[in-house]
Every structure is written in structure tokens, then in C-alpha cells.
Amino acid sequence: MKKILFSLVFFITSLLSNELQEAIDNASEGSIITLSKGEYHGNIVINKALVIDGIDKKAKIIGDGKGSVISIKKSNVVIKNLSIENSGFSVEKIDSAIHAKEVNNITIENNHISDSLFGINFEQVNRSKIVDNFITSKDLELGIRGDGIRLWNSHDNQLFANRLYKSRDFVLWYSSGNNIENNYGSYNRYSLHFMYAGRNMVRNNFFEYNSVGIFFMYSSGTIAIGNTVKNSLGAFGVGIGMKDSSDFTLLENNLIYNPRGLYLDQSPYHPRTVNVFERNNILYNSSGVQFQVSRERSIFKENVIKGNIEPVVSDTPRNNLDINDWSGNYWDMYEGFDKNGDGYGDIPYKHYVYADKLWLYNPNVKFFYGSVIMDLLNFLAKFIPFSEPELLAVDNKPMMEYKIAK
């Protein structure tokens, strides 16, 4: 490989806007361009396979404030160890720090991206890597920032150990076969958002203080394991939510301090499909598991459902919740014994909701939950209910003791 070394120890800021582009254009296929400390101006277009390496992120590529800072139009490109900033402001054109389109085998690694509307935008990019990048958007209101990482119709990619801070969304559209692991996000809108996406692996990510947690919409066949979602406190805050999504497996996730731990809207959606929720910790949320509409069966097994204001909530009267299977879950509201010592209660746990629990659907009243008067009203609802209660969940084998995964 040919190696092009920019050695700019002095007068670094005087680098002309076209010098880096000229070096790219003049480099042979497969070259390594190593950038020394300094500022490199102008938007650049990469039209051949090569490596651009900033070594220690002290090499800064500054866009001209219009369009994308780096545009990749050829496969087998590596962008690493750079600081990248100052994209344009156009949402319509998806102005980004790094934009790759219709290419494969791209590696974006260990970059510091700031003051860019969108961070990394992949369109029809496959078998590529986005690894260990820090990404923050422009200083704009949440809804008009760009997405920190955006994949559109991109498959079989590795998205590992990225840190998103004050961007908009981490989003995958029409994308499948991707591994999304060990990422961290805070003060964004959607922690992780899937639209029409299937067969992805979502593992060991940590999201906190975002408006919404992980949300799957119109998607299928994904596994989510070992993720932690805390304090998703937006107008529709959830830990993990699903809309019209089928064939999912959720294992060992931690959903803590959210308005809704799990939110399930017509999920599973497709006939004769099942979603499985196993060994998840659903802790200290307003609603532990909240159902909008139930079409097909879900299986809830060995989950810890503890400290939630309500363990199970149905938003739809006469919802079809009896199709769900509950087994071996821990319920902190369970009042039973284990005479034979097998670790499970001798009688089923049954969770009812009463029509007079109007506070469930009235945020103004919900604010007072935990007060003496609300405790009294809840007691009266159980002791002398004003209506026939609705049965939301039956666990015939409730767990007596629990161990919360850390």
C-alpha cells in the first residue's frame, strides 16, 4: 500500500480547502492517508478504496457548513481516529458528518463527531462496521436534530460501542442482520428505533435519560438480550416498546424507572406468531407491562416484576389478554406461600383491574399515587369493588424469590 503522510506541525490552520481532496484524488487504490494534528477544511468525497487515519483524533476535518463533511462513494473505505464537525443543516438532504451510499465493507472507527446534523448515515451499505465513535448533533431542539446513527436498507453490519449524546435517534429502517452491541446513549430522543427491520441482534446496550427507550415498529425476528434502559421520561417514555412486531425474543433486559417498562401494541402482529419475554427485570416503572391491543400470544417466563405502580395495565377495554402465558415470574404483590419448598407459590398469582381505578388513565390523579388517600381508595377497590374486576394476568407458578441481574 502507498502511504501518504501529511506532516503539518506548524501553520496547520492554513491548509487550503482542496489539499486533502487532491491527496485523495491523487492517491492510488488501497492507499493509507495519515493525517497529522491540524485542521483540514472543505467537504471531501472519497471515490476509491483507501484508509484515512487521524492517529489520535487530533486531526480535525471541518466541513463548510453545507452538505456532508465526508461522502463515501466507493467500497472498502476506512475512516478512523478523526475529529469531524460542521455539516450542513438540511434535514431533507440528510447532511451528515459521514455519509456512505450504495457501498460495502466500510469501517468507521474511533471518531469524534460533533456539530453535525446527522452523525453517520448509511444508505444501502452492507457488511460494514461502525465502532467506538462518539457522536453528538448540532445545538438544536431535540426534534430538529439529526440522527446520531442512521441505517437505511443496510444489512449485516456491526454497530459496536458507540456513544450517542444529545442527538436525535439511533435508527434502522428496512435493515436486517445487523448486530447492535455495547452502545451507550443519553439525552437523545429514541434510544434505539427500528422501522420495518428484521432479524437484528440487540445486545448489552445501555440507554438512559432519553425520551424513549428501544422501540420496534413493524418489525420481526429480532433478539434483544442484556440491554438496560433507564429513565426514559419523554412524553411517551418506555423501556422497550413494540408496535405490530412479531417473532421477538427478549432475554435478561433491565427496564428501570420508566413510565412504561414494556409497552406492547398489537405485538405479536402476524397470525400464529409468538413473542417471548424471559428473565427480564421490570423494576420501578409506573406500568410494568402495558398492553394496547393484543392479537396473538406472548409468553412471559421468569421475569422479575417488582416495584411498579401497576404490574400489568391494559389500555383497551375487554382486551384479549387471556391468550398470554405467564409462568414462573416474580410478582412483588403476590400474597401466597410455598409449603412444599419448590420455590413457587402454591396458588396462582392473579392481577385484576377495577373500573373504579380511574387514576390509571388520568395523569393528574396519577401524580398522587402513593398518598394516603390513594392507598385507601385502592384498598376499597379490592375490598368492596364498585364493578366486576377485569382479569389481566394469571401466573399459575409465581416465583417466591428473585435474583436481579446486574
Buried (B, 14 or more C-beta within 10 A) or exposed (E): EEEBEBEBEEEBEEBEEEBBBEBBEEBEEEBBBBBBBBBBBBBBBBEBBBBBBBEEBBBBBBBEEEBBBBBBBBBBBBBBBBBBBBBBBBBEBBBBBBBBBEBBBBBBBBBBBBBBBBBBBBBBBBBBBBBBBBBBBBEEEBEEBBBBBBBBBBBBBBBBBBBBBBBBBBBBBBBBBBBBBBBBBBBBBBBBBBBBBBBBBBBBBBBBBBBBBBBBBBBBBBBBBBBBBBBBBBEEBBBBBBBBBBBBBBBBBBBBBBBBBBBBBBBBBBEEBBBBBBBBBBBBBBBBBBBBBBBBBBBBBBBBBBBBBBBBBBBEEEBBBEEBBBBBBBBEEBEBEBEEEEEBBEEBBBBBBBEBBEBBEEEEBBEEBEEEEBEEBBEEBEEEBEEEBBEBBBBBBBBBEBEEEE
